[in-house]
Amino acid sequence: MHFKTRAIHAGQGPDPQYGAVMTPVFQTSTFAFTSPDESGEFDYSRSGNPTRKALEICLASLEGGTRGFAFASGMAATNTLLMLFQAGDHFIVSDECYGGTYRIMMSVMKSKGFDIEFVDLADIAALEAAIRPETRLIWIESPTNPLMKLVDLAAVATVAKRHEQILTMVDNTFLSPYFQNPLELGIDVVMHSTTKYINGHSDVIGGGAVVKDPALGERIYFLQNAMGSVPGPWDCFLILRGIKTLAIRMEEHQKNALGLAKFLEAHPKIAGVLHPGLESHPQYELARRQTRGDGGTFSFYVKGGVTQVYALLEHLRLFAQAVSLGGVESLIEYPWTMTHGTIPEAARREMGLKENLVRVSVGIEALEDLLEDFSQALDCVPA
Ligand SMILES: Cc1ncc(COP(=O)(O)O)c(C=O)c1O
């Protein structure tokens, strides 16, 4: 079945009790046993809930896996996955990753005895050189946030598969399963902040993970239940509702983002645009091979520095200054102080972040209005 159809139907048949077409919100903590030694499919909502089950089946279907998991947030998903490992294990992590991922790696996992090494995963030779007998995890973001570097996922998976003990995990939040399916490229686990494109309406915090290997799925289910990192049924319902329009939203995000990227690339007050759908992007060819689209989020450099960036952000009317992304409304953020502000300055510089970098999550408004807004705001930016 096609993606659009699966987004609407996977895990979501009419409710067997009353025929409700929409998956009901099973807002219950517990389920009645039929006798002291017999329960139905569900007994307690941390262990399982029918609304969550529908979402988990749908996520698995969209990513092409055998088992999906829903979590209370993207970070709850990440943290639960990290509990698969033991102190002393060595993790290779994308040298440019989401600030919250950096924080959990450096401020929590490291102090618990994990050995964390940040590597530029676009450089396969550097990855191979970093692998040690204790390496257990390669954590990947592609495209990276906010510099929009791509990692060749199939190449990383091939390297990892030479070492039986290594798991590969991809944070697929930026592209959503509509544009990229890491499991099909040989990756072991795909993780999402469903807060972003998957829900798509900036009204829920959620996370997800999908695997192909049923045995790995069992281990993750054990941890999800043991840690209790689960979402409530109402949030699952909202995310399921959001998913129904994921395909058409992603097409609109993509069209608007590319349109804005081209406009900015030609603007005299912009120093450069980082968007894998532009031919100027150094990995344009890899993007064409690996993904079905470039998503709705990208970054650009404003000519000048902090003064020019602040002037631009202050004069935009349709782009709210906010750290999230992937909602129907356009958002803009300044990674230096916002999403990546918790990363120490030296590490930010080492990642390649600069003070004139801006990230934009382009919504699904009329592109003409977005261009007009940028045009008037850039007119207010001092040269
Ligand atoms: C790429 C990426 N991964 C993970 C997360 C964390 O997700 P959440 O905020 O849902 O915990 C975010 C949040 O911004 C993100 O952008």
The ligand as a Gaussian input file, in Angstrom:
#p B3LYP/6-31G(d) Opt

LIG

0 1
 C       16.308000      16.400000      15.721000
 C       15.661000      16.308000      17.068000
 N       15.761000      15.188000      17.776000
 C       15.200000      15.063000      19.000000
 C       14.504000      16.096000      19.576000
 C       13.912000      15.928000      20.946000
 O       12.536000      15.752000      20.863000
 P       11.501000      16.210000      21.993000
 O       11.600000      17.685000      22.131000
 O       10.189000      15.710000      21.463000
 O       11.905000      15.525000      23.253000
 C       14.368000      17.288000      18.873000
 C       13.649000      18.421000      19.470000
 O       13.763000      19.555000      19.038000
 C       14.965000      17.404000      17.592000
 O       14.889000      18.535000      16.863000

